Amino acid sequence: MEKTSRLAVFKSFVLFNLAAFVGFALGTVSFTASMFVYPNPTFAWLFANAVGGLSHFGANYVMQRQTKDKIVKNFVVFNATGIVGFLVSSAMFAAAILLIKDSTASWLLGCLVGTLSHYVLNDRAMKFSFK
């Protein structure tokens, strides 16, 4: 396996997070719109996460200039590592709430840990090969 330069890893991480911002923004708009059309917070949350996750994937796909021949693998890996990142983020948030007792700090810690774990898992899984 070839070694990736630190600059390339940092560039990939920045683009990944810009794509996450796109997903977050579109997910927030979707949540708001859904609450106006069908005021059910559970449905709105699920709908917004679906729109946000797909938007994040699409933006990341375009920004990272990924190839079409691996789109199914990228989609599956991206979403699987996103779910793991979400679980890790939720655990960090819960632990921080219990220990720090400050919701803003807990939210920031959860986001940081979740984003880092999602990125690292996604990066490692995309480089994984059964050869």
N, C-alpha and C positions, 0 to 999 in steps of 0.2 A: 504494500500500500504506500502511495506517495505521501510525503509530508506536506501539509498545507501551511503557507506562510501566515504569520501572525496578522499581517495587514489584510490578507484575504479572509481570515476568520473574523476579524473585526468588521470588515465591510459586509460580510454575510450576516453578522449579528445585527448591525445597524439596519440593513434592509429588512431583515426578519421583523424587527421591532417597528419599523415604519409600516410594514404590511399589517402588523398587529394593530397599530393605530387606525388604519383604514377599516379593519374589521370591527374594532371597538366603536368607531364613529357610526358606521352603518348599522351595527347591532343596536346602538342606542336609539337611532332614528327609527329602526324597526320596532323596538320596544314601545316607543312613544306612539307611533302610528297604530300599532296593534291595540294599545290601551284605548285609543279613541274609537276604533272600529268594533272591537270585541273586548270589553273591559274585564278581562280575566288575567290576573297577574301571572299565574302559572303558565298559561298558554303564551302570554307575551314574553315571558322569560325564555321558554323553550324556542319560540319563534325567533327571538332576537339572537339567541346563541347559535341557532342554525344559520341565520343570515350572517352574523358576525364571523362565525367559523369558516363558512364558505367564502366570504369576502377576504378574510385573512389569507386563506389558501390561495385564492385567485391573485390577490395582490402580490403575495410572496412568489408565486409561480412566474408572474410577469417581471417583477423587479429582479429576481435572481436569474432570469433568462433560462429557465429550465426547459428541457427538450420535451417534445410531445410523445416520444417513444416510451417514456417512463412515467407518464401522467397518472396511471392507475396506481403504480407502486408509490409514487409521491403522495397521492391523495390518501391512500390507506395508512402509510407511515405517518404522515402529517397529522391525521386525525387521531390515530392511536397514541402518538406521543403527546398530542394536545390533551387527551383525556387523562393520561398519567400526570401531565403537568398541572391540570386542573385539580386533581386529587392531592398532589403534593402541595399546591398553593393553598387549598382549603385546609389541609392539616397545619400548615405554617400559620395561616390566619387564626385558626382556632387556638393553637398553642400561644401565639402572641397575645391574643385577647385575654387568655387566662393568666399569662405571666406579666404582661406589660399593662394591660387594662386601658389601652388607648386605641380607639378604633382607627384613627388615621395612620398611626405607626404600624398597626397590625395589617391594615390594608396594603400599605407600601411594602412591608416585608413579604406578605403573601404574594403580591404581584411580582416582586423581584425574584423570589424563589421559584414561583411557578413559571415565569418567563425563562429563567435560566435553565430550569430542568427540562422544559419543553424544547428549548433550542438545542441543548446538549444531546438529549435523547434523539431528536430529529436528525441532527448532524451525524451522530454515531450510527443510527439505523440506516441512513441513506448510504453510508460508506460500507455497511456490512455486506459481505458476500459469502455465499455457501461454497465457493470454488476451492 
